[in-house]
Amino acid sequence: MDQEQRQQAIDLYDVYTHEGMDRRVFMTRMTAIAGSAAAASALVATISANPAAAAIVPATDKRLRTMTTRLGGNNGLPLYTAYTAEPANGAREGSVIVIHENRGLNDHGRDVARRLALSGFHAVAVDWLSPLGGTPADENQAREMIGKLDLTAATSDAVAMLDLLAKRKGGNGKVGVIGFCWGGAFVNRLAVAAGDKLNVGVSYYGVAPDPAEGARVTAPLVIQLASLDDRVNKSAFPWITALRAAGKPVKYFGYDGVNHAFNNDTSAERYNKAASDLAWKRTIAAFKRHLA
């Protein structure tokens, strides 16, 4: 299979996972690209996330203290399940809320939290599907549940979490947020709603709000986009332009020749190590600057 066919397959998968394409139609079209049903299934497996992929930072890393906990339950905030990670000797930097992709909170999201913890942060990977019963094992079911989520309520809950984490015992009162795909869009949405309660946000390939909402943003934003991600970029570029026009502190980084989800190392076909490493370096630099 040549590169053009692989790109067609990746683009098709993006439509299927983000725009509600019927699975039978999706597999029929994927079979046409791959040449057979067996080849199509194998190709889909390399594009989609592999839940069995090895973590970059093992869950047993002795340098870290991790746990699954619950956030909320009072002051109007419903209970959310969350995975937290911080240096074993306690976080010296601020807190970072990790917002998952449209598959819900999985091992990859927990791994991201541990990577942040190794840089000195108190990382909180929230399961945003908690109000609907939590992230299921079936990622297709998780995507369906994401589509039923009350985004207005979730955003309001996220603002309440900023308050909660700002008051964390032993913390420095600063809170940032990072999100990928669905989570990247959520970062943009939260930046509009949170005002000065958010200290910094990093959005990876997330669909952007109405550019008119840019005037409401206070927090510095870092927006990281893939050049081949036309679906996201068509809203992200007007958003960046509006933020700049309004004098907001925004940094945009584009990565040539890479696809949506280039940071997700559990997706063999879309992961790009060079772009991922550079984007991560920029992410940590932003958090060090605004959460120290």
C-alpha positions in Angstrom: 0.0 0.0 0.0 1.4 3.4 -1.0 1.4 6.6 1.1 -1.5 8.1 -0.8 -3.7 5.0 0.1 -2.6 5.2 3.7 -3.5 8.8 3.9 -6.9 8.0 2.4 -7.4 5.4 5.1 -6.4 7.8 7.9 -8.8 10.5 6.6 -11.6 8.0 6.3 -11.0 6.8 9.9 -11.1 10.4 11.1 -14.5 10.9 9.4 -15.8 7.6 10.9 -14.6 8.4 14.5 -15.6 12.1 14.5 -18.5 12.6 12.2 -20.7 9.6 12.9 -20.2 7.5 9.7 -22.0 4.2 9.8 -19.6 1.4 10.6 -20.7 -0.8 7.7 -20.2 2.1 5.3 -16.8 2.8 6.9 -15.6 -0.8 6.5 -16.9 -1.1 2.9 -14.9 2.0 2.0 -11.9 0.9 3.9 -12.0 -2.5 2.1 -12.0 -0.7 -1.2 -8.8 1.1 -0.1 -7.0 -1.9 1.4 -8.0 -4.4 -1.3 -9.7 -7.0 1.0 -11.7 -7.3 4.2 -8.7 -8.8 6.0 -6.4 -6.1 4.9 -8.9 -3.5 5.9 -9.2 -4.9 9.4 -5.5 -5.0 9.8 -5.2 -1.4 8.5 -7.8 -0.1 10.9 -5.9 -1.8 13.8 -2.8 0.2 13.0 -4.7 3.5 12.8 -6.9 3.1 15.9 -5.5 3.2 19.4 -4.0 -0.1 20.7 -5.0 -0.4 24.4 -2.3 -3.0 24.9 0.5 -0.7 23.8 3.3 -0.2 26.3 3.3 3.0 28.3 6.1 5.5 28.0 6.1 5.8 31.8 5.2 2.5 33.5 2.4 2.6 36.1 4.9 1.1 38.6 7.5 3.9 38.2 8.9 4.4 41.7 9.6 8.0 41.1 5.8 8.7 41.1 2.9 8.5 43.4 -0.3 7.5 41.6 -3.9 6.7 42.5 -7.4 6.5 41.3 -9.6 8.9 43.2 -12.9 10.8 43.1 -13.3 14.5 42.6 -16.4 16.5 43.7 -19.4 15.3 45.6 -20.0 18.7 47.2 -20.5 22.4 46.3 -22.7 21.3 43.4 -19.9 19.3 41.6 -20.9 15.7 40.8 -18.5 12.9 41.5 -15.9 12.3 38.9 -13.4 9.5 38.7 -9.9 10.7 38.2 -6.4 9.2 37.9 -3.8 11.4 39.7 0.0 11.3 39.4 2.7 13.4 41.1 6.4 13.1 42.1 6.8 10.7 44.9 8.1 13.5 47.1 5.1 15.7 46.2 4.4 18.1 43.3 6.5 21.3 43.5 4.7 22.8 40.5 1.0 23.5 40.0 -1.8 21.1 38.9 -2.6 20.1 35.4 -6.0 18.7 34.4 -5.6 16.1 31.6 -8.6 15.9 29.2 -8.8 12.7 27.2 -9.7 12.0 23.5 -13.2 11.0 22.4 -12.5 7.4 23.6 -12.7 8.4 27.3 -10.1 7.9 30.0 -7.8 5.0 29.1 -4.3 3.8 29.8 -2.9 6.4 27.3 -4.5 9.2 29.2 -3.1 7.8 32.5 0.3 7.6 30.9 0.1 11.3 29.9 -0.6 12.1 33.5 2.5 10.2 34.6 4.7 12.0 32.0 3.5 15.3 33.5 4.2 14.1 37.0 7.8 13.3 36.0 8.2 17.0 35.1 7.1 18.0 38.6 3.4 18.6 38.2 0.3 17.3 40.1 -1.6 15.7 37.1 -5.3 14.9 37.3 -6.6 12.8 34.4 -10.4 13.1 34.7 -12.9 10.6 33.3 -15.4 13.0 31.7 -17.8 10.1 31.1 -18.2 9.7 34.9 -21.7 11.3 34.8 -22.8 8.6 32.3 -21.3 5.7 34.3 -17.6 6.0 33.4 -15.5 5.0 30.4 -16.4 1.6 29.1 -13.9 -0.9 27.7 -15.4 -0.7 24.2 -14.0 2.5 22.6 -16.9 2.6 20.1 -19.3 2.8 23.0 -17.2 5.5 24.6 -17.4 7.6 21.5 -21.2 7.2 21.4 -21.3 8.3 25.1 -19.1 11.3 24.4 -21.7 12.4 21.9 -24.4 12.3 24.6 -22.4 14.3 27.1 -23.8 17.6 28.4 -20.9 19.8 27.4 -22.3 22.9 29.1 -22.5 21.0 32.4 -19.1 19.4 31.8 -17.5 22.8 31.2 -19.1 24.2 34.3 -17.8 21.2 36.3 -14.3 21.8 34.9 -14.4 25.4 36.1 -15.3 24.1 39.6 -12.4 21.7 39.4 -10.1 24.6 38.7 -11.2 26.1 42.0 -10.8 22.8 43.8 -7.3 22.2 42.6 -6.2 25.8 43.2 -6.9 25.1 46.9 -5.1 21.7 46.9 -3.1 21.2 50.1 0.6 21.6 49.3 -0.1 23.1 45.9 0.9 26.6 44.7 -2.6 27.7 43.7 -2.0 27.4 39.9 -3.9 25.2 37.6 -3.4 24.4 33.9 -5.1 22.1 31.4 -4.0 19.9 28.5 -6.3 18.1 26.1 -6.1 16.0 22.9 -8.7 15.7 20.1 -12.0 16.0 21.9 -10.0 17.1 24.9 -8.2 19.8 22.8 -11.6 21.2 21.9 -12.5 21.1 25.6 -9.4 23.1 26.5 -10.6 25.9 24.1 -14.1 25.8 25.5 -12.8 25.9 29.1 -10.5 28.9 28.3 -13.6 30.8 27.3 -15.6 29.9 30.4 -12.9 30.0 33.1 -11.6 33.5 32.9 -8.6 34.1 35.2 -9.2 30.8 37.1 -7.2 29.0 34.4 -3.5 29.8 34.4 -2.6 28.1 31.1 -4.1 25.8 28.5 -2.5 23.5 25.9 -4.7 22.3 23.1 -3.7 19.5 20.8 -5.7 19.3 17.5 -9.0 20.4 19.0 -11.9 21.9 17.2 -12.2 25.5 18.1 -15.2 27.6 19.3 -16.8 30.5 17.5 -14.0 33.1 16.9 -16.2 35.7 18.5 -15.7 33.9 21.9 -11.9 34.7 21.7 -12.4 38.0 23.5 -13.5 36.1 26.7 -10.2 34.2 27.0 -7.8 35.3 29.7 -5.4 32.4 30.1 -2.3 31.9 27.8 -3.0 29.2 25.3 -0.7 26.9 23.3 -2.4 25.5 20.3 -0.7 22.5 18.5 -2.0 21.4 15.1 -1.2 18.8 12.5 -0.9 20.0 8.9 -2.9 17.1 7.5 -5.8 17.6 9.9 -8.1 19.6 7.7 -11.2 18.9 9.7 -9.8 20.6 12.8 -7.7 23.2 11.1 -10.7 24.8 9.4 -12.0 26.0 12.7 -8.6 26.3 14.5 -7.0 28.9 12.2 -9.9 31.4 12.5 -9.8 30.9 16.3 -6.1 31.6 16.4 -6.6 34.7 14.2 -9.3 36.0 16.5 -7.3 35.4 19.7 -4.4 37.4 18.2 -6.6 40.2 17.0 -8.0 40.5 20.5 -4.5 40.7 21.9 -4.7 37.4 23.8 -1.6 35.4 24.8 -1.7 32.6 22.3 1.1 30.5 20.7 0.4 28.4 17.7 2.7 25.5 16.6 2.0 23.6 13.4 3.6 20.3 12.5 4.2 19.6 8.8 3.3 16.2 7.3 1.6 14.8 10.3 -2.0 13.7 11.1 -4.6 14.2 13.7 -3.6 12.3 16.9 0.1 12.5 16.1 0.9 12.6 19.8 -0.8 9.3 20.6 1.9 6.7 20.6 -0.7 3.9 20.8 -1.8 4.6 17.2 1.0 3.2 15.1 -0.1 4.7 11.8 -0.7 8.2 13.0 1.9 8.6 15.7 4.9 10.8 14.8 7.7 10.7 17.3 9.6 13.7 16.1 6.5 15.9 16.2 5.3 14.4 19.4 8.6 15.0 21.2 8.8 18.6 20.0 5.2 19.3 20.9 5.8 17.8 24.4 8.9 19.9 24.9 6.8 23.0 24.1 4.0 21.8 26.4 6.3 21.4 29.4 8.0 24.7 28.7 4.5 26.4 28.8 3.6 24.7 32.0 6.9 25.5 33.7 6.5 29.1 32.7 2.9 29.6 33.9 2.5 27.0 36.7 5.8 27.3 38.6 
